[in-house]
Amino acid sequence: MTTIDRPVTTATLDVPGATLTYDIRGDLKSGTPLLIVGSPMDAGGFAALAAQVVDRPVVTYDPRGVMRSPRDTPGLSTPDLHADDLHRLIEALGVGPVDLFGSSGGAVNSLALVAKHPEQVRTLIAHEPPTCPLLPDSAVIKAVVDDIDATYQRSGMGPAMAKFIMMLTQTEPLEPSYLAVPAPDPSMFGMPTDDDGTRDDALLSQNLQSCTGYEPDFDALAKASTRVVIGAGTESTGEVSARAAAEVAKRLGVELTMFPGGHAGFTGDGYGVPGDPEGFAAVLRTVLAR
């Protein structure tokens, strides 16, 4: 499908403890809006995907504590807190139920939203939610996440993020022996080796523990009026988030839907490792049309 460079309208919304900034492409009244959310990925990470969706209005946002959405105070953010933000954002749009695409932590937060406010979401596509408590190696993953957190507090973003990336890209379940694997060199992943003293990274300081420790309310999701679709990347097989997605799909009794690329297969040039936003959007449109 041909992309159209639609004008972007930016607005803000005050919510308890934060101010959310969101972007609207298209006329909200021209069709069911597609709300695209990540965590901690900001709206910019979804720009290439949003540009591919030209047949309906598209809304993206920066989650609390990320980029243009400042928080009043630091501290942990939970999926339920993010879900309340999404609930308030959808209310503020004022156009009724939306279709919702959530990626990674955004998928976790979207599952939490639908469990509490199914009337606000017509179809949810949750792509690779890292719901680690569902996995057989959850205890090892929890120990690794705890170590990443301790590394962040002790040594800063670079060493901690390197450990996080290494864990995220393992293609087999984590054995207890993984805890003894030597720490990776941050420079291998393009991360800084020096500690700049800050402790305000949106993933490591705010979301990592609560997001990876979240277990969906399957009873509420089963009763929800929302159609729930669970997705994973064709290049993510065996990775933590893809395995978690498969487990969520199994618990809900739905087939896992495959999307092109890996954990962020929708990204374009200029935002991390480029994916295939055109191919990703094609699958997204097909799923939404069912």
Buried (B, 14 or more C-beta within 10 A) or exposed (E): EEBEEBEBEEBEBEBEBBBBBBBBBBEBEEEBBBBBBBBBBBBBBBBBBBBBBBBBBBBBBBBBBBBBBBBEEEEEBBBBBBBBBBBBBBEBBEBEBBBBBBBBBBBBBBBBBBBBBBEBBBBBBBBBBBBBBBBEBBEBBBBBBEBBBEBBEEBBBBBBBBBBBBBBBBEEBBEEEBEEBEEBEBEEBEBBEEBEEEEEBBBBBBBBBBBBBBBBBBEBBEEBEBBBBBBBBBBBEEBBBBBBBBBBBEBBEEEBBBBBBBBBBBBBEEBEEBBBBBBBBBBBBEBBEE
